Amino acid sequence: MKKMVAMLLTLSMLLAVASCNNTPGTSDASGDGSSDNTTKGTSAEESDETSESKDPNAPGNRETSELFNGAYALDYVFDDPENLKWNTYSESGGKFMLVGEDGALVAKISDPGTVTHACQVFHDGFAIYQNAEYQVDFDIWSDVERDFEWRIQLNGGDYHAYYLEDKAHMGTEPTHIQAVFTMYEPSDPAPRFAFNLGKQVGKAHNVYIDNLTMVVLNSDNAVEIEPMDPANPVNLNQVGYRPSDPKSVFIDNAQDKTFDIVDVKTDKVVYTGELSEPINCRGAQTTVYEGVFTDFKEPGTYVIKTASSGESYQFTIAKDVYKDALRASVLMLYTQRCGCEVTDKIGEEYKDFVHPECHTGEALIYGTDKKIDVSGGWHDAGDYGRYVAPGAKAVADLLMTYEDTGYKSDKLGIPESGNGVPDILDEARYELEWMLKMQDENGGVYHKVTCANFPGEVMPEEETDQLLVLPVSTTATGDFAGAMAMAARVYKSFDKKFAEKCLEAAKKAYAYMEANAEADTEGFTNPDDVSTGEYPDSKNKDEFFWAATELFVTTGDKTYLDKTKSLYSKSLAMGLGWADMALYGMHSYLLSDKNSEDKEFTDDLKNRVLDEVKTANAVARREGFYNTMAQFPWGSNLTISNNGILYYLAYMLTGEKDYRDLTYYQVDYIMGMNITGYSFLTGFGENSAQHPHHRPSQNKGHAVPGMVVGGPNSKPEDPYAISVLYGTPGARAYVDNDTAYSINEVAIYWNSPFVYILAAKVQNK
């Protein structure tokens, strides 16, 4: 067992470089590279990387396959400036860059900021074991005499230190630091080694680090890192089903031919069903068996049991079984509101997440001395940035929910409840009002507003750094135009003046696209001194297509239809944002009363949608869990919900019950019918995600209810997930840990498509 654990240590060191392009512990859904297309996926590939060819005694390369006295947990001489494997974090005015020069790691500090961690140099991706004794050695010096802090710490939660020297000192010549300590806390597979270089010296200077080692002195009593508990092999929708719903359970490697439904109150078997023939589930690299119990409709609370596999988590059958989950998934957006007070009037379960007005100060337009008011909107994800592209996607999902499903509740408890406007439209309008502030006078739309760096685990009102409005991008502008054109159509019967304002803004943004889209071949990228989410997208044709199509559907002006047809091609990805947005345009066009203007074009789009869904339906029914993916991207639950929207579009176009049911199965997947055994909707299900990467939830120690977490990731990019999930098949690669940002973060645009598919299930009788 110790050998296996030590191999995890070595492998985590080898894989640490994978996280270098993000900010571990602070990264979010933005700029994550997740797949937002409807996709069938491909087989996962595994890395064959080993250290067998390396000299175990070479400096900077002493890696072992076993945990023993003398093993090197860390060993860096920084001879390769292209592969430093160390990273930076800055806040509170800190500005610096990290380079390799003359065999040393050099922090070039231009502004040390106002707190010690304003300039942090850190390394993740190693392990540290309870009761093991370690010796740390390194050389450090600076252009100036100064104090500094170094620490080995928990990489998440309260980030407390396992070992800390907060008043260390360095001179202008190499200073050798040595420390011996014992790890008394539980073993940690993914801690952080950090140098905090901020605050001490109020001028620009360089800090040099070299010859850093962390050696195991005594591992005799080291406590092994326990493997994660195995997933429950019996999985279904843990929230439950309406009596008329299709109902399925999937059992991993079942040894039985039948399953029983047992009433929780009486402990009596009330139904017995047969299991299917074996199903090869590629994503999980296993064989699963399906049990269908659609014909069991008796209201109550139950578990499913088999003789060999044990029992499922509890589930309920009731007509209103999804009422609370749908409400909470919408209210998640309310709790993400920025620029206003968020109260607990929506329910006692939200009392820890109230906050006063936040981010109300004017934002500086990057590269200028001009400030503007961009207050409002939703915090995008686990941090407090606000981004136009994902915001437009989330708005579009809510507007489609209203148009397609007829979900019109005006009683969710938000401040606007009871005003005669469906609450999902009130919530979407809160984001739209902010988006209108992000439009420049020339029609272009600023890409985002954030601070220069991600905050720590603070409540939103505690992020007080200068807000920055980042430059206009054509992708943000195209998304803005599409969402505003939709809004003009939807809000016309509720607030004609607001609808007209949205339409004029959409036309203005469209004009900007006409003048600038073709010339933009690079898309938005962060300036060097900004490290928040990028949402990079170098292709704007799909955003332009969406904008033109929505303007045609809203206005009937054939000029827009001509543009739509000129932008369309078979290579235009059928995506639902944030990077590929064309399916929004196809969706609105195919369901509009204006799709008879060009029958050939309409038939082309319709056949493309139906061909895609016909193939997806066949794949989903042979893969297990009614899921088409074999490889799982960052934010795979986004793909699941987006696929559900596509399937429901096919249902609305054809009336084909299989397509409707396929949408329902995506809801079941999110709520627990998956190989991990988790409900990915926080607070719903007996075994739901409880530790999302989400600043308020981390700050309070428990999750805001109703948030959809990112889900399994075939190629995790945060140190914790890399360490504990190495070699895990993609469908199983999930861990409920708040430091695992590439697995367990949340986002407004991960909730919004789930709102759509859950509302579709609730509203369809």
RADAJO-V474506 format. One record per residue. N is the residue number from 0. SS is DSSP state (H for helix, E for strand, - for the rest). PSI is psi as a letter, one per 40 degrees, with the letter a starting at -180 (999 if undefined). OMEGA is omega in degrees with one decimal (none if undefined). Layout:
# RADAJO-V474506
n | ss | psi | omega
N | SS | PSI | OMEGA
N | SS | PSI | OMEGA
This chain:
# RADAJO-V474506
n | ss | psi | omega
0 | - | d | 179.0
1 | H | d | 179.8
2 | H | d | 179.8
3 | H | d | 179.4
4 | H | d | 179.5
5 | H | d | 177.1
6 | H | d | 173.9
7 | H | d | 177.2
8 | H | d | -178.3
9 | H | d | -178.2
10 | H | d | 179.3
11 | H | d | 176.3
12 | H | d | -179.8
13 | H | d | -173.6
14 | H | e | -174.2
15 | H | d | -177.5
16 | H | d | -177.8
17 | H | d | -175.8
18 | H | e | -169.6
19 | - | d | -177.3
20 | - | e | 175.8
21 | - | i | 178.1
22 | - | g | -174.8
23 | - | h | -179.6
24 | - | e | 179.6
25 | - | e | -178.3
26 | - | i | -177.3
27 | - | a | -176.3
28 | - | d | -179.3
29 | - | h | 179.4
30 | - | f | -170.5
31 | - | e | -178.4
32 | - | e | -179.7
33 | - | i | 179.8
34 | - | h | 176.4
35 | - | e | 175.3
36 | E | i | 164.6
37 | - | h | -169.5
38 | - | i | 176.9
39 | - | e | 176.2
40 | - | i | 178.0
41 | - | i | -179.8
42 | - | h | 179.6
43 | - | i | 176.0
44 | - | i | 179.6
45 | - | i | 179.5
46 | - | i | 176.6
47 | - | e | -175.4
48 | - | h | 175.1
49 | - | i | 178.4
50 | - | e | -173.2
51 | - | d | -175.1
52 | - | e | -176.0
53 | - | i | 176.7
54 | - | h | -175.2
55 | - | e | -179.7
56 | - | e | -179.1
57 | - | h | 178.4
58 | - | h | -179.8
59 | - | e | -175.5
60 | - | f | -177.1
61 | - | g | -179.8
62 | - | i | -177.2
63 | - | i | 176.4
64 | - | e | 178.8
65 | - | i | 175.2
66 | - | h | -178.9
67 | - | i | 178.3
68 | - | h | -177.1
69 | - | e | 178.2
70 | - | i | -179.2
71 | E | h | 171.8
72 | E | d | 175.6
73 | E | i | 180.0
74 | E | g | -174.7
75 | E | h | 173.8
76 | - | e | 171.0
77 | - | f | 178.9
78 | - | d | -177.4
79 | - | g | -176.6
80 | - | e | 180.0
81 | - | e | -175.7
82 | - | g | -172.9
83 | - | d | 179.6
84 | - | e | 173.2
85 | - | i | -172.0
86 | E | i | -175.3
87 | E | i | 169.6
88 | E | h | 179.0
89 | E | i | 175.2
90 | - | i | 175.0
91 | - | f | 175.3
92 | - | e | -179.5
93 | E | h | 178.1
94 | E | h | 177.7
95 | E | i | 175.9
96 | E | i | -175.5
97 | E | h | -179.6
98 | E | i | 171.2
99 | E | h | -179.2
100 | E | h | 175.0
101 | - | f | 176.3
102 | - | e | 178.6
103 | E | i | 172.3
104 | E | h | -173.3
105 | E | h | 172.7
106 | E | h | -179.9
107 | E | h | -171.7
108 | E | h | 176.6
109 | E | d | 176.0
110 | E | h | -176.3
111 | E | e | 178.1
112 | - | a | -170.7
113 | - | e | 177.5
114 | - | i | -174.6
115 | H | d | -179.0
116 | H | e | 176.2
117 | H | d | 174.8
118 | E | h | -176.4
119 | E | h | 171.4
120 | E | h | -173.9
121 | E | i | 173.9
122 | E | h | 175.1
123 | E | i | 171.0
124 | - | f | 172.6
125 | - | i | -180.0
126 | - | i | 177.9
127 | E | h | -166.8
128 | - | h | 178.7
129 | - | h | 178.8
130 | - | e | 174.8
131 | - | i | 177.9
132 | E | h | -175.6
133 | E | i | 170.1
134 | E | h | 177.9
135 | E | h | 175.4
136 | E | i | 170.7
137 | E | i | 173.7
138 | E | h | -179.1
139 | E | i | 177.1
140 | E | i | -173.6
141 | E | i | 173.6
142 | - | e | -178.0
143 | - | i | 172.7
144 | - | h | -179.7
145 | E | i | 171.4
146 | E | i | 176.1
147 | E | i | 178.2
148 | E | h | 169.7
149 | E | i | -170.3
150 | E | i | 167.8
151 | E | h | -164.5
152 | E | i | 168.5
153 | - | h | -177.3
154 | - | g | -178.5
155 | - | a | -179.5
156 | - | b | 178.6
157 | - | e | 177.8
158 | - | f | -176.6
159 | - | i | -174.9
160 | E | h | 167.3
161 | E | d | 175.0
162 | E | h | -174.9
163 | E | h | 163.9
164 | E | h | -173.6
165 | E | e | 178.7
166 | E | f | 175.5
167 | E | i | -175.6
168 | E | i | 175.0
169 | E | i | 176.1
170 | - | a | -179.9
171 | - | e | 171.9
172 | - | i | -178.6
173 | - | h | 177.2
174 | E | h | -179.2
175 | E | h | 178.6
176 | E | h | 176.2
177 | E | h | 178.4
178 | E | i | 175.8
179 | E | h | 179.8
180 | E | i | 175.2
181 | E | h | 178.0
182 | - | h | -176.7
183 | - | e | -179.6
184 | - | i | 179.7
185 | - | i | -179.9
186 | - | i | -176.1
187 | E | h | -179.0
188 | - | e | -176.3
189 | - | g | 176.9
190 | - | a | 177.2
191 | E | h | 170.0
192 | E | h | -171.7
193 | E | i | 167.1
194 | E | h | 175.6
195 | E | h | -169.9
196 | - | e | -179.0
197 | - | i | 166.1
198 | - | d | -165.7
199 | - | d | -176.2
200 | - | h | -173.8
201 | - | f | 177.6
202 | - | i | -179.1
203 | - | h | 178.4
204 | E | i | 177.7
205 | E | i | 172.3
206 | E | h | -175.2
207 | E | h | 179.9
208 | E | h | -179.7
209 | E | i | 172.2
210 | E | f | -176.8
211 | E | h | 176.6
212 | E | i | 171.9
213 | E | h | -170.6
214 | E | h | 175.1
215 | E | h | 177.5
216 | E | d | -177.4
217 | E | h | 180.0
218 | - | e | -172.9
219 | - | d | -177.3
220 | - | e | -177.8
221 | - | h | -180.0
222 | - | h | -177.4
223 | - | i | 173.1
224 | - | h | -176.3
225 | - | h | 176.1
226 | - | i | 177.8
227 | - | i | 177.0
228 | - | h | 179.1
229 | - | i | -179.7
230 | - | i | 172.1
231 | - | h | -177.7
232 | - | e | -176.2
233 | E | h | -168.2
234 | E | h | -179.2
235 | - | a | 177.1
236 | - | h | -174.8
237 | - | d | 175.4
238 | - | d | 174.0
239 | E | a | -172.2
240 | E | i | 165.1
241 | - | i | -177.4
242 | - | d | -174.5
243 | - | e | -175.7
244 | - | i | 164.6
245 | - | i | -173.8
246 | - | h | 178.9
247 | E | i | 170.5
248 | E | i | 176.1
249 | E | h | -177.1
250 | E | h | -178.2
251 | E | h | 176.3
252 | - | f | -179.2
253 | - | i | 177.4
254 | - | e | -174.7
255 | - | i | 179.2
256 | - | e | -176.5
257 | E | i | 175.0
258 | E | i | 179.6
259 | E | i | 168.4
260 | E | h | -175.2
261 | E | h | 176.7
262 | E | h | -176.7
263 | - | d | -176.8
264 | - | d | -174.0
265 | - | e | -176.0
266 | - | f | 178.7
267 | - | i | 175.4
268 | E | h | -178.3
269 | E | e | -179.4
270 | E | i | 174.0
271 | E | h | -179.6
272 | E | i | -179.3
273 | E | i | 174.6
274 | E | i | -176.9
275 | - | i | 167.6
276 | - | i | -178.0
277 | - | i | 178.5
278 | E | h | 178.8
279 | E | h | -179.7
280 | E | g | -173.1
281 | - | d | -176.5
282 | - | d | -179.7
283 | - | e | -177.6
284 | - | f | -178.7
285 | E | i | 173.9
286 | E | h | 179.3
287 | E | i | -179.0
288 | E | h | -177.8
289 | E | h | 171.0
290 | E | h | -178.6
291 | E | h | 178.4
292 | - | f | -179.5
293 | - | d | -176.4
294 | - | e | 174.5
295 | - | h | -169.5
296 | - | e | -174.6
297 | - | h | 178.0
298 | - | i | 179.5
299 | E | a | 178.3
300 | E | h | -168.4
301 | E | i | 163.1
302 | E | i | 173.8
303 | E | h | -178.0
304 | E | i | 164.6
305 | E | i | -176.6
306 | - | d | -173.2
307 | - | d | -171.4
308 | - | e | -179.6
309 | E | a | -174.4
310 | E | i | 178.5
311 | - | i | 166.1
312 | - | i | -178.0
313 | - | i | 173.2
314 | E | i | -176.4
315 | E | i | 169.9
316 | E | h | -178.7
317 | - | i | -178.9
318 | - | d | -176.3
319 | - | f | -171.5
320 | - | d | -176.3
321 | - | e | -174.2
322 | H | d | -176.4
323 | H | d | -179.0
324 | H | d | 178.9
325 | H | d | 178.0
326 | H | d | -177.1
327 | H | d | -178.7
328 | H | d | 173.2
329 | H | d | -178.5
330 | H | d | 173.6
331 | H | d | -179.3
332 | H | d | 175.9
333 | H | d | -179.5
334 | H | e | 178.0
335 | - | e | -177.6
336 | E | i | 179.0
337 | - | i | 172.9
338 | - | e | 177.7
339 | - | i | 174.5
340 | - | h | 173.0
341 | E | h | -174.1
342 | - | i | 178.5
343 | - | e | 177.8
344 | - | e | 178.0
345 | - | e | 176.6
346 | - | i | -179.3
347 | H | d | -177.4
348 | H | e | -179.5
349 | H | e | -171.4
350 | H | d | -179.1
351 | H | e | -172.5
352 | H | e | 173.5
353 | - | i | 174.4
354 | E | i | 176.9
355 | - | a | 177.2
356 | - | i | -179.9
357 | - | i | 173.8
358 | - | f | -177.7
359 | - | e | 179.8
360 | - | i | 178.1
361 | - | i | -178.3
362 | E | i | -179.9
363 | E | h | 174.6
364 | E | h | -172.0
365 | - | h | 178.0
366 | - | e | 178.9
367 | - | i | 172.8
368 | - | e | -177.7
369 | - | h | 176.6
370 | E | i | 180.0
371 | E | i | 176.6
372 | - | h | 174.6
373 | - | f | 179.9
374 | - | i | 177.1
375 | - | a | 179.4
376 | - | a | -179.9
377 | E | i | 164.7
378 | - | h | -168.2
379 | - | d | -168.0
380 | - | b | 179.0
381 | - | e | 177.5
382 | - | a | -173.1
383 | - | e | 174.4
384 | - | i | 175.5
385 | E | h | -169.5
386 | E | h | -174.1
387 | H | d | -173.9
388 | H | d | 178.0
389 | H | d | 176.0
390 | H | d | 178.2
391 | H | d | 177.2
392 | H | d | -179.1
393 | H | d | 177.6
394 | H | d | -178.8
395 | H | d | 178.9
396 | H | d | 179.9
397 | H | d | 179.3
398 | H | d | 176.9
399 | H | d | 176.7
400 | H | d | 178.3
401 | H | d | -175.9
402 | H | d | -171.1
403 | H | d | -172.9
404 | H | e | -178.2
405 | - | e | 178.5
406 | - | h | -169.3
407 | - | f | -176.4
408 | - | h | 176.7
409 | - | f | -173.9
410 | - | f | -177.0
411 | - | e | 178.1
412 | - | e | 176.3
413 | - | i | -176.5
414 | - | d | -176.9
415 | - | e | -177.8
416 | - | i | 178.6
417 | - | e | -177.8
418 | - | e | 179.4
419 | - | e | 178.0
420 | - | h | 177.2
421 | - | h | -174.7
422 | H | d | 178.4
423 | H | d | 176.0
424 | H | d | 173.8
425 | H | d | -178.2
426 | H | d | 177.6
427 | H | d | -179.5
428 | H | d | 178.3
429 | H | d | 176.7
430 | H | d | -179.9
431 | H | d | 178.8
432 | H | d | 176.2
433 | H | d | -179.5
434 | H | d | 178.5
435 | H | d | 177.7
436 | H | e | -176.9
437 | - | e | 179.5
438 | E | h | 177.8
439 | - | i | -179.4
440 | - | d | -178.3
441 | - | e | 178.5
442 | - | d | 177.9
443 | - | i | -175.0
444 | E | h | 178.6
445 | E | i | -172.1
446 | E | d | -175.0
447 | E | i | 168.2
448 | E | h | 178.5
449 | E | i | 163.6
450 | - | i | -178.2
451 | - | d | -176.9
452 | - | i | 175.8
453 | - | i | 177.6
454 | - | i | 170.2
455 | - | a | -177.7
456 | - | g | -177.0
457 | - | i | 172.1
458 | - | i | -170.2
459 | H | d | -178.8
460 | H | e | -179.2
461 | H | e | 172.4
462 | - | h | -171.1
463 | - | e | 176.3
464 | - | i | -179.8
465 | - | h | 174.8
466 | - | i | 179.2
467 | E | h | 171.4
468 | E | h | -175.5
469 | E | i | -166.5
470 | E | i | 176.0
471 | E | i | 171.8
472 | - | i | 179.8
473 | H | d | 178.1
474 | H | d | 176.3
475 | H | d | -178.5
476 | H | d | 178.1
477 | H | d | 177.1
478 | H | d | 177.9
479 | H | d | -178.2
480 | H | d | 179.3
481 | H | d | -178.7
482 | H | d | -179.2
483 | H | d | 177.4
484 | H | d | 173.7
485 | H | d | -178.0
486 | H | d | 179.7
487 | H | d | 179.7
488 | H | d | -172.9
489 | H | d | -173.4
490 | H | e | -175.5
491 | H | d | -177.8
492 | H | e | -179.2
493 | - | d | -177.5
494 | - | g | -174.1
495 | H | d | -178.6
496 | H | d | 178.3
497 | H | d | 179.2
498 | H | d | 179.1
499 | H | d | 177.6
500 | H | d | 178.6
501 | H | d | -178.8
502 | H | d | 178.7
503 | H | d | 177.7
504 | H | d | 178.7
505 | H | d | 179.7
506 | H | d | 179.3
507 | H | d | 177.2
508 | H | d | 178.1
509 | H | d | 177.9
510 | H | d | 176.5
511 | H | d | 178.4
512 | H | d | 179.2
513 | H | d | -177.2
514 | H | d | -168.7
515 | H | e | -172.6
516 | - | d | -175.7
517 | - | d | -178.2
518 | - | e | -177.9
519 | - | h | 179.8
520 | - | e | -176.0
521 | - | d | -178.2
522 | - | a | -176.8
523 | - | h | 169.2
524 | - | i | 179.1
525 | - | i | 166.0
526 | - | i | -175.5
527 | - | d | -175.8
528 | - | e | 176.2
529 | - | h | -174.4
530 | - | e | 178.3
531 | - | i | -173.5
532 | - | h | -172.8
533 | - | d | -171.2
534 | - | f | -176.8
535 | - | h | -179.8
536 | - | h | -175.9
537 | - | e | -178.7
538 | - | h | -176.0
539 | - | e | -177.3
540 | H | d | -179.2
541 | H | d | 176.5
542 | H | d | 178.4
543 | H | d | 178.0
544 | H | d | 179.4
545 | H | d | -178.4
546 | H | d | -178.3
547 | H | d | -177.6
548 | H | d | 179.6
549 | H | d | 179.1
550 | H | d | 175.2
551 | H | d | -178.4
552 | H | d | -177.6
553 | H | d | -173.0
554 | H | d | -174.0
555 | - | e | 179.9
556 | - | h | -175.4
557 | H | e | 175.1
558 | H | d | 178.2
559 | H | d | 177.8
560 | H | d | 177.1
561 | H | d | 178.5
562 | H | d | 178.2
563 | H | d | -177.3
564 | H | d | 179.5
565 | H | d | -179.5
566 | H | e | -174.9
567 | - | i | 170.3
568 | - | i | 178.9
569 | - | d | -179.8
570 | - | e | 179.4
571 | - | h | -174.0
572 | - | h | 178.0
573 | - | g | -176.2
574 | E | i | 177.2
575 | - | f | 170.7
576 | - | i | 5.3
577 | - | e | -174.7
578 | - | d | -179.6
579 | - | h | -168.4
580 | - | e | -169.5
581 | H | d | -176.8
582 | H | d | 174.6
583 | H | d | 178.5
584 | H | d | 178.7
585 | H | d | -179.3
586 | H | d | -177.9
587 | H | d | -178.7
588 | H | d | -175.8
589 | H | d | -179.1
590 | - | e | -176.4
591 | - | i | 176.1
592 | - | e | -179.6
593 | - | e | -175.8
594 | - | e | 176.7
595 | - | e | -178.5
596 | - | d | 179.8
597 | - | g | -174.2
598 | H | d | -178.6
599 | H | d | 179.1
600 | H | d | 179.0
601 | H | d | 179.8
602 | H | d | 179.5
603 | H | d | -179.7
604 | H | d | -178.7
605 | H | d | -179.6
606 | H | d | 179.0
607 | H | d | 177.9
608 | H | d | -175.5
609 | H | d | 176.1
610 | H | d | 179.1
611 | H | d | -176.4
612 | H | d | 176.5
613 | H | d | 177.5
614 | H | d | -179.7
615 | H | d | 179.8
616 | H | d | 179.2
617 | H | d | -179.9
618 | H | d | -176.5
619 | H | d | -176.5
620 | H | e | 176.6
621 | H | e | -175.5
622 | H | d | -172.6
623 | - | i | 178.6
624 | - | e | 179.6
625 | - | f | -178.1
626 | - | h | -175.7
627 | - | e | -173.8
628 | - | h | 167.7
629 | - | d | 173.4
630 | - | h | -169.6
631 | - | h | -179.2
632 | - | i | 170.7
633 | - | h | -176.5
634 | - | f | -176.6
635 | H | d | 178.4
636 | H | d | 170.5
637 | H | d | 179.5
638 | H | d | 177.9
639 | H | d | -177.3
640 | H | d | 176.4
641 | H | d | 176.5
642 | H | d | 178.5
643 | H | d | 177.2
644 | H | d | 178.2
645 | H | d | -179.1
646 | H | d | -179.3
647 | H | d | 173.8
648 | H | d | 178.3
649 | H | d | 177.0
650 | H | d | -179.9
651 | H | d | 179.8
652 | H | d | -172.3
653 | H | d | -172.1
654 | - | e | -177.2
655 | - | h | -175.3
656 | H | d | 179.7
657 | H | d | -179.0
658 | H | d | 175.2
659 | H | d | -179.4
660 | H | d | 179.3
661 | H | d | 172.8
662 | H | d | -179.6
663 | H | d | -178.5
664 | H | d | 176.6
665 | H | d | 172.4
666 | H | d | 179.8
667 | H | d | 179.6
668 | H | d | -178.9
669 | H | d | -174.8
670 | - | e | 171.5
671 | - | e | -179.5
672 | - | g | -178.6
673 | - | i | -171.5
674 | - | e | -178.4
675 | - | d | -176.6
676 | - | e | -180.0
677 | - | i | 159.3
678 | E | h | -177.0
679 | - | e | 176.5
680 | E | h | -173.5
681 | - | h | 176.0
682 | - | e | -177.6
683 | - | h | -175.3
684 | - | i | -177.2
685 | - | d | 178.5
686 | - | g | -178.0
687 | E | i | 175.0
688 | - | h | -177.1
689 | - | e | -172.5
690 | - | g | -178.6
691 | - | i | 171.7
692 | E | g | -171.0
693 | - | h | -169.4
694 | H | d | -179.1
695 | H | d | 179.9
696 | H | d | 178.0
697 | H | d | -179.2
698 | H | d | -175.9
699 | H | e | 176.3
700 | - | e | 173.8
701 | - | i | -167.3
702 | - | i | 163.9
703 | - | h | -179.8
704 | - | i | 172.7
705 | - | e | 178.9
706 | - | h | 174.8
707 | E | h | 178.8
708 | E | i | -172.5
709 | - | d | 175.8
710 | - | a | -176.0
711 | - | i | -177.1
712 | - | h | -178.9
713 | - | d | -178.3
714 | - | g | -177.8
715 | - | i | -174.3
716 | - | e | 174.3
717 | - | i | -172.9
718 | H | d | -177.8
719 | H | d | -178.0
720 | H | d | 177.3
721 | H | d | -176.1
722 | H | d | -171.5
723 | H | e | -176.6
724 | H | e | -177.7
725 | - | h | 177.9
726 | - | e | -179.6
727 | - | h | 176.9
728 | - | i | -172.0
729 | H | d | -177.1
730 | H | d | -179.3
731 | H | e | -169.4
732 | - | g | 178.9
733 | - | i | 174.7
734 | - | h | -178.7
735 | - | g | -176.4
736 | - | h | -173.8
737 | - | e | 175.0
738 | - | e | -175.7
739 | - | g | -172.8
740 | H | d | 178.6
741 | H | e | 179.5
742 | H | d | -161.4
743 | H | f | 173.9
744 | E | i | 176.9
745 | E | i | 179.1
746 | - | i | 178.6
747 | H | d | -175.4
748 | H | e | 165.4
749 | H | d | 176.2
750 | H | d | -170.6
751 | H | d | 177.0
752 | H | d | 175.0
753 | H | d | 174.7
754 | H | d | -178.9
755 | H | d | -173.0
756 | H | d | 176.6
757 | H | d | 176.8
758 | H | d | 177.5
759 | H | d | 179.0
760 | H | d | -178.0
761 | H | d | -172.5
762 | H | d | -178.0
763 | - | h | -175.5
764 | - | 999 | none
